Amino acid sequence: MPNNTEREQWATKIGLILAVAGNAVGLGNFLRFPVQAAQNGGGAFMIPYFIFFLLLGIPLMWIEWGIGRNGGRYKHGSAPGMFDVIWKNKIAKYFGALGLFISMTILIYYTYIESWTLGYSIFSVSKLYFDADTAETMKNFLYSYQGREEGVHFTNILPAYILMLITFSLNFWILYRGISKGIERLAKIAMPLLLLFATILAVRIILLGTPDPSVPENSVWTGFGFIWNPDFTLLGDPKIWLAAAGQIFFTLSVGMGTIHAYASYLKPKDDIVLSGLTTASTNGFAEVVLGATIAIPVAVAFFGLDATKEFAKGGAFDLGFVSMPLIFQRLPVGELFGFLWFLLLFFAGITSSVAMGQPVIAFLEDEFGMDRKKAVGLLAIVILIAVQFVVFFLKYGFLDEMDYWAGTFGLVVFAFVETILFMWVFGADKAWKEMNEGGDFKIPGMFYYIMKYITPLILFVIMVWWLINDAIPILLLEHVSPENVPYIWGARALMVSLFVGLLLMVKKAWTKYSNVEVKN
C-alpha cells in the first residue's frame, strides 16, 4: 500500500527516451567496450556481442520497462514495491532490495570515476599533461592525481577530492530538481552534446588515415579491420562469449533497477515497446558506431596494433586516461580534442549516475512518504560518507572489490531474479500483455520464447560461470597482496552494511503499511 501523493511524470516522450538512453550510454560505451573488443579478438568479439544484444539486451530492456511501468501503476518507483506487486509473497520485496543495493553501491564509486573525466577535460584544455609524453609518465600523472603514488604534477589528492565534491554536488542538485526539471533537462542537453562531440572525434580520427606513411600498417584502417574482420577460429573460446554477454549488461545498464525507476513514471498506456527499442538502439549506435571508431583505431594509428592490445590489457583506465592523452599531444589542436573527449565521457557518466540515484530516492518517496528534498538529502549523506573510503583507499583495491560484487556479478544475479519473477512467477502471458499494452507496435512473437526460456538460461550460465571462475577466487582473496586484505574486508563490510540497512528499511516500510491497513 504505497502513499497516495501524486507522483511526477516525464514532460515529453523524447525527454524520457533521452533520459533512459543517457542512463544506458555511460563510460562503458567509450572506455570498457573498446577494451573488451581489443582483449577478445576484435571482430571475433563482435559476433557474440550482436547475438547477446538480441538475446539478452533487448529482452531485458523490455522486461525492465514492463516491470517498471507496472510498478508505477501502483505508485512504486523501486524494485521492492515492484516485485511485491508481481509476486504476492512476503520475501518478494527483499529480492527487490538487491536492486537498490546495486544502484546505490555503483553510484558510490562511479561518481568518483566520473569526476576524473571532468578533471581531465580541464587538464586537456590547459595542457597540464602535455609534458607527460610517454606511457610511464602519463601513468604517473594519472596515479598521482588519484593519490596512488607521488608525482611531478600532483603532490596530494586535494585536486581530485575537490573535483569529486563538484561532481557529487552537481549530481545531487540535478536529482533534487526532480524527474522533469532535473533528469529530463539534463538528458536533453547532455545527450545531444555527447553524440555531437563523439561524432566530431570520430570524423577527425577517420581523416587521420595513416599518420606516419613510413609505417603503413599503423593506420586507422588497420584498427577498423581489427574490429570488423572476425577471426572465426576464436569463436570456440567461451571467454569471448562471456565477455560479450557481460558487456551487454554494462552497456545497457540493465540489472540495477534504474530503468525500472524511470519507467515507473510512465502513464499506464504509454508505449514501452518502441521506447525500449529506441533507447537500446541509441546506446548501440553510441557504442558500436562511435565508441568503436574512436579509441581503438586512433591508438592503432599512433602506436600500432600490438601496442594497442597491450594498452587494452591495462584496462579501461589505461586506454582512456593514458593512451588517449598521449594521442592528443600528437594532434594539431589536440587540447581541443582532449577537452571534447573527456567532456563527452563526463556527460556519459553523469546521465548514468543520476539514474543510479533515482531508485533509492523513489523508494524513500513512495514507501516512506518523504518529500524529494529529504530523500535526496538522506541519500547524499550516505553516498558522501561512503565515497570517502573509495577516494582514500583506491590504491588498495577498494573500488575494484565494490565494482566486482555490485557492478559485475550483482547485475547478472538481479537480472536473473527479475526475469524469473516476471516471466515465470508473474506469468509469461501476463508479462507479454503488460509489455505490449499501449505499444506503437507489437513485440515480435519470437521474443516471447526468448524472454521466457533463452534469456534466463543464458543469465544462469553466466552467473554460474562467473561464480566458479571469478567470484569464488575473489571471495577467497586469491591473488590479493597481503597489504590490501584489510581494505578488501573493509569494502565488503561497507557493502554488507548497506545491504542489511536496505533490507531493514524495506521491512520497516512494509510493517508501516501493514499497521495502516489494520487500522483501516
KOLFI-69902 format. One record per residue (C-alpha): x, y, z. Coordinates in steps of 0.1 Angstrom, whole numbers, plus 5000, padded with zeros to 4 digits. Example, Ala and Ser with C-alpha at 12.3 -4.5 7.8 and 13.67 -1.06 7.14 Angstrom:
((5123; 4955; 5078));
((5137; 4989; 5071));
This chain:
((5000; 5000; 5000));
((5021; 5029; 4988));
((5015; 5065; 4997));
((4987; 5084; 4979));
((5007; 5115; 4969));
((5008; 5125; 4932));
((5039; 5111; 4915));
((5059; 5130; 4890));
((5058; 5123; 4853));
((5080; 5129; 4823));
((5073; 5161; 4805));
((5079; 5148; 4770));
((5084; 5114; 4753));
((5117; 5125; 4738));
((5129; 5136; 4772));
((5121; 5101; 4786));
((5139; 5083; 4757));
((5170; 5106; 4760));
((5170; 5101; 4798));
((5168; 5063; 4795));
((5194; 5063; 4767));
((5216; 5086; 4789));
((5213; 5060; 4817));
((5225; 5033; 4793));
((5251; 5054; 4774));
((5279; 5056; 4800));
((5316; 5053; 4805));
((5313; 5016; 4794));
((5304; 5026; 4759));
((5336; 5046; 4752));
((5361; 5030; 4777));
((5351; 4995; 4786));
((5337; 4984; 4751));
((5370; 4992; 4732));
((5390; 4973; 4759));
((5367; 4943; 4758));
((5369; 4942; 4720));
((5407; 4945; 4720));
((5411; 4919; 4747));
((5388; 4894; 4730));
((5398; 4892; 4694));
((5384; 4923; 4679));
((5360; 4912; 4651));
((5355; 4878; 4668));
((5341; 4897; 4698));
((5315; 4915; 4677));
((5297; 4883; 4666));
((5286; 4872; 4701));
((5281; 4908; 4711));
((5254; 4913; 4685));
((5239; 4878; 4693));
((5236; 4887; 4730));
((5223; 4921; 4722));
((5193; 4903; 4706));
((5190; 4875; 4732));
((5199; 4895; 4764));
((5200; 4932; 4758));
((5167; 4940; 4741));
((5147; 4913; 4760));
((5159; 4927; 4794));
((5152; 4962; 4783));
((5116; 4953; 4776));
((5113; 4933; 4808));
((5126; 4961; 4829));
((5104; 4987; 4812));
((5074; 4963; 4817));
((5082; 4958; 4854));
((5087; 4995; 4859));
((5056; 5007; 4843));
((5035; 4980; 4860));
((5050; 4991; 4894));
((5043; 5027; 4887));
((5006; 5019; 4882));
((5007; 5010; 4919));
((5029; 5040; 4928));
((5060; 5020; 4933));
((5092; 5035; 4918));
((5117; 5010; 4930));
((5123; 4972; 4928));
((5110; 4962; 4963));
((5075; 4975; 4956));
((5075; 4963; 4920));
((5085; 4928; 4930));
((5059; 4928; 4957));
((5032; 4936; 4931));
((5042; 4909; 4907));
((5048; 4882; 4933));
((5024; 4881; 4963));
((5049; 4866; 4986));
((5065; 4880; 5018));
((5100; 4876; 5005));
((5095; 4893; 4971));
((5102; 4928; 4984));
((5135; 4916; 4998));
((5147; 4904; 4964));
((5139; 4940; 4952));
((5163; 4953; 4979));
((5191; 4939; 4958));
((5183; 4964; 4930));
((5185; 4993; 4955));
((5218; 4979; 4967));
((5234; 4976; 4933));
((5224; 5010; 4920));
((5235; 5027; 4953));
((5268; 5009; 4955));
((5277; 5016; 4919));
((5268; 5052; 4924));
((5293; 5055; 4953));
((5324; 5047; 4932));
((5310; 5057; 4897));
((5307; 5094; 4909));
((5344; 5094; 4917));
((5354; 5079; 4884));
((5331; 5104; 4867));
((5350; 5133; 4884));
((5382; 5121; 4868));
((5367; 5128; 4834));
((5357; 5163; 4844));
((5393; 5169; 4858));
((5409; 5156; 4826));
((5387; 5179; 4804));
((5403; 5208; 4824));
((5438; 5193; 4822));
((5434; 5189; 4784));
((5423; 5225; 4776));
((5451; 5238; 4800));
((5476; 5214; 4785));
((5486; 5203; 4820));
((5496; 5168; 4810));
((5512; 5178; 4777));
((5547; 5173; 4791));
((5540; 5137; 4800));
((5548; 5122; 4766));
((5554; 5085; 4775));
((5531; 5058; 4788));
((5550; 5057; 4821));
((5549; 5094; 4827));
((5513; 5096; 4817));
((5505; 5067; 4841));
((5523; 5086; 4868));
((5502; 5117; 4860));
((5470; 5096; 4865));
((5482; 5077; 4896));
((5495; 5109; 4913));
((5462; 5126; 4906));
((5444; 5096; 4921));
((5467; 5096; 4951));
((5481; 5062; 4943));
((5517; 5074; 4941));
((5538; 5106; 4943));
((5542; 5125; 4911));
((5555; 5157; 4895));
((5522; 5172; 4887));
((5503; 5163; 4919));
((5518; 5161; 4954));
((5485; 5152; 4971));
((5449; 5142; 4964));
((5433; 5176; 4970));
((5426; 5184; 4933));
((5409; 5150; 4928));
((5390; 5155; 4960));
((5377; 5190; 4951));
((5366; 5177; 4916));
((5349; 5148; 4933));
((5329; 5172; 4955));
((5320; 5193; 4925));
((5308; 5162; 4906));
((5289; 5149; 4937));
((5272; 5183; 4942));
((5262; 5185; 4905));
((5247; 5150; 4906));
((5226; 5157; 4937));
((5215; 5191; 4925));
((5201; 5175; 4894));
((5184; 5148; 4915));
((5170; 5175; 4938));
((5154; 5192; 4908));
((5133; 5161; 4901));
((5123; 5140; 4871));
((5112; 5165; 4845));
((5131; 5196; 4857));
((5163; 5178; 4867));
((5170; 5145; 4850));
((5150; 5151; 4818));
((5165; 5186; 4813));
((5200; 5172; 4818));
((5193; 5144; 4792));
((5180; 5170; 4767));
((5213; 5189; 4770));
((5239; 5163; 4777));
((5228; 5135; 4752));
((5229; 5157; 4720));
((5262; 5173; 4731));
((5277; 5138; 4738));
((5267; 5125; 4704));
((5279; 5157; 4687));
((5313; 5155; 4704));
((5317; 5118; 4697));
((5308; 5124; 4660));
((5334; 5152; 4658));
((5361; 5130; 4673));
((5351; 5100; 4651));
((5353; 5121; 4619));
((5387; 5136; 4629));
((5400; 5101; 4636));
((5388; 5087; 4602));
((5405; 5116; 4585));
((5438; 5107; 4601));
((5443; 5078; 4578));
((5480; 5069; 4583));
((5497; 5095; 4604));
((5532; 5081; 4596));
((5534; 5070; 4560));
((5567; 5053; 4567));
((5548; 5028; 4589));
((5518; 5020; 4567));
((5505; 4992; 4590));
((5499; 5018; 4617));
((5467; 5032; 4602));
((5431; 5038; 4614));
((5421; 5014; 4587));
((5441; 4986; 4604));
((5422; 4994; 4636));
((5389; 4992; 4618));
((5400; 4960; 4602));
((5408; 4945; 4636));
((5374; 4954; 4650));
((5353; 4944; 4620));
((5371; 4915; 4604));
((5364; 4885; 4626));
((5387; 4856; 4631));
((5362; 4828; 4632));
((5386; 4803; 4648));
((5384; 4823; 4680));
((5347; 4817; 4684));
((5354; 4784; 4701));
((5367; 4803; 4732));
((5339; 4805; 4757));
((5356; 4835; 4774));
((5349; 4856; 4744));
((5312; 4848; 4745));
((5311; 4855; 4782));
((5329; 4888; 4778));
((5304; 4898; 4751));
((5275; 4889; 4773));
((5290; 4908; 4802));
((5295; 4939; 4780));
((5257; 4940; 4772));
((5250; 4944; 4809));
((5274; 4973; 4813));
((5264; 4990; 4781));
((5226; 4989; 4786));
((5226; 4995; 4824));
((5203; 4965; 4829));
((5202; 4946; 4862));
((5205; 4976; 4885));
((5169; 4989; 4889));
((5175; 5022; 4871));
((5153; 5015; 4841));
((5125; 5003; 4864));
((5126; 5036; 4882));
((5124; 5057; 4851));
((5096; 5035; 4836));
((5076; 5038; 4868));
((5068; 5075; 4859));
((5051; 5065; 4827));
((5013; 5065; 4823));
((4997; 5030; 4822));
((4991; 5032; 4784));
((5024; 5048; 4774));
((5043; 5029; 4748));
((5073; 5009; 4761));
((5079; 4987; 4730));
((5092; 5013; 4706));
((5107; 5034; 4735));
((5127; 5004; 4748));
((5139; 4995; 4713));
((5148; 5032; 4706));
((5169; 5035; 4738));
((5187; 5002; 4731));
((5194; 5013; 4695));
((5207; 5047; 4706));
((5230; 5030; 4730));
((5241; 5006; 4704));
((5249; 5034; 4680));
((5269; 5053; 4706));
((5289; 5022; 4714));
((5293; 5003; 4682));
((5295; 5032; 4657));
((5310; 5059; 4678));
((5328; 5041; 4706));
((5344; 5016; 4682));
((5355; 5044; 4659));
((5375; 5064; 4685));
((5398; 5047; 4710));
((5410; 5016; 4691));
((5415; 5029; 4656));
((5434; 5061; 4668));
((5455; 5040; 4691));
((5464; 5016; 4663));
((5472; 5046; 4641));
((5498; 5061; 4665));
((5511; 5031; 4684));
((5504; 5000; 4663));
((5481; 4970; 4668));
((5503; 4951; 4692));
((5509; 4982; 4715));
((5472; 4989; 4715));
((5464; 4954; 4727));
((5490; 4960; 4755));
((5472; 4992; 4765));
((5439; 4973; 4765));
((5454; 4947; 4789));
((5458; 4975; 4814));
((5421; 4980; 4814));
((5397; 5009; 4805));
((5416; 5035; 4826));
((5449; 5029; 4808));
((5432; 5032; 4774));
((5411; 5062; 4783));
((5434; 5081; 4806));
((5468; 5071; 4794));
((5468; 5063; 4757));
((5443; 5089; 4746));
((5461; 5118; 4763));
((5493; 5107; 4746));
((5475; 5108; 4713));
((5460; 5143; 4719));
((5496; 5156; 4723));
((5504; 5145; 4688));
((5473; 5160; 4671));
((5471; 5196; 4659));
((5449; 5215; 4685));
((5450; 5183; 4705));
((5440; 5202; 4736));
((5406; 5209; 4720));
((5400; 5172; 4710));
((5411; 5161; 4745));
((5386; 5185; 4760));
((5358; 5171; 4738));
((5368; 5135; 4746));
((5368; 5139; 4784));
((5338; 5161; 4784));
((5318; 5136; 4764));
((5329; 5110; 4790));
((5317; 5133; 4817));
((5283; 5137; 4800));
((5281; 5100; 4796));
((5289; 5095; 4832));
((5266; 5120; 4848));
((5235; 5109; 4828));
((5242; 5074; 4841));
((5250; 5084; 4877));
((5218; 5104; 4883));
((5199; 5073; 4871));
((5216; 5053; 4898));
((5204; 5076; 4925));
((5167; 5077; 4914));
((5157; 5042; 4925));
((5167; 5049; 4961));
((5150; 5083; 4961));
((5119; 5068; 4946));
((5119; 5042; 4974));
((5121; 5068; 5001));
((5094; 5089; 4985));
((5070; 5061; 4976));
((5074; 5038; 5006));
((5082; 5063; 5034));
((5063; 5093; 5021));
((5094; 5115; 5022));
((5094; 5147; 5001));
((5121; 5148; 4975));
((5143; 5173; 4994));
((5146; 5150; 5024));
((5150; 5118; 5002));
((5178; 5134; 4982));
((5195; 5148; 5013));
((5195; 5114; 5030));
((5209; 5096; 5000));
((5235; 5124; 4996));
((5248; 5119; 5032));
((5252; 5082; 5028));
((5270; 5084; 4994));
((5293; 5112; 5006));
((5303; 5092; 5037));
((5309; 5060; 5017));
((5328; 5076; 4988));
((5355; 5087; 5013));
((5367; 5051; 5015));
((5368; 5048; 4977));
((5388; 5081; 4974));
((5414; 5074; 5001));
((5417; 5036; 4997));
((5416; 5034; 4959));
((5452; 5020; 4956));
((5443; 4991; 4979));
((5416; 4977; 4956));
((5386; 4991; 4975));
((5369; 5003; 4943));
((5377; 4971; 4924));
((5361; 4950; 4951));
((5329; 4970; 4951));
((5328; 4970; 4913));
((5330; 4933; 4910));
((5303; 4924; 4935));
((5279; 4952; 4926));
((5289; 4962; 4891));
((5296; 4928; 4876));
((5283; 4897; 4894));
((5254; 4915; 4911));
((5240; 4928; 4878));
((5236; 4892; 4865));
((5221; 4879; 4897));
((5195; 4907; 4898));
((5187; 4903; 4861));
((5182; 4866; 4865));
((5159; 4872; 4895));
((5137; 4898; 4878));
((5134; 4877; 4846));
((5123; 4846; 4866));
((5098; 4867; 4887));
((5083; 4885; 4856));
((5082; 4857; 4830));
((5076; 4827; 4853));
((5061; 4838; 4887));
((5040; 4867; 4874));
((5035; 4847; 4842));
((5047; 4850; 4807));
((5013; 4856; 4792));
((5006; 4884; 4817));
((5041; 4898; 4813));
((5037; 4897; 4775));
((5004; 4916; 4777));
((5019; 4942; 4800));
((5049; 4949; 4778));
((5027; 4952; 4746));
((5000; 4973; 4762));
((4999; 5007; 4746));
((5027; 4999; 4722));
((5032; 5017; 4689));
((5037; 4982; 4675));
((5037; 4947; 4690));
((5069; 4929; 4701));
((5078; 4901; 4675));
((5064; 4868; 4687));
((5097; 4851; 4688));
((5107; 4873; 4718));
((5080; 4857; 4739));
((5100; 4824; 4738));
((5134; 4842; 4740));
((5124; 4861; 4772));
((5108; 4830; 4788));
((5134; 4804; 4780));
((5166; 4816; 4763));
((5173; 4848; 4783));
((5170; 4832; 4818));
((5191; 4802; 4806));
((5219; 4825; 4793));
((5218; 4845; 4826));
((5220; 4813; 4846));
((5250; 4801; 4827));
((5268; 4834; 4830));
((5260; 4836; 4867));
((5274; 4801; 4874));
((5304; 4806; 4852));
((5314; 4839; 4869));
((5307; 4823; 4903));
((5331; 4795; 4897));
((5358; 4813; 4877));
((5358; 4847; 4893));
((5335; 4851; 4924));
((5349; 4822; 4944));
((5386; 4831; 4938));
((5378; 4868; 4946));
((5358; 4858; 4977));
((5388; 4837; 4989));
((5412; 4866; 4983));
((5433; 4847; 4958));
((5459; 4868; 4941));
((5454; 4897; 4967));
((5485; 4912; 4982));
((5487; 4910; 5020));
((5487; 4948; 5024));
((5453; 4950; 5006));
((5435; 4923; 5026));
((5422; 4947; 5054));
((5409; 4971; 5028));
((5392; 4944; 5008));
((5374; 4933; 5040));
((5366; 4969; 5047));
((5349; 4972; 5012));
((5329; 4940; 5020));
((5319; 4953; 5054));
((5307; 4985; 5038));
((5286; 4966; 5012));
((5272; 4942; 5037));
((5262; 4972; 5059));
((5245; 4989; 5030));
((5226; 4958; 5020));
((5215; 4950; 5056));
((5204; 4986; 5061));
((5183; 4984; 5029));
((5167; 4952; 5040));
((5158; 4967; 5073));
((5143; 4997; 5056));
((5122; 4975; 5033));
((5110; 4956; 5064));
((5101; 4989; 5082));
((5082; 5003; 5052));
((5060; 4972; 5048));
((5055; 4970; 5086));
((5042; 5005; 5084));
((5018; 4996; 5056));
((5006; 4966; 5075));
((4998; 4987; 5105));
((4979; 5013; 5084));
((4958; 4985; 5068));
((4950; 4970; 5103));
((4938; 5005; 5115));
((4917; 5009; 5084));
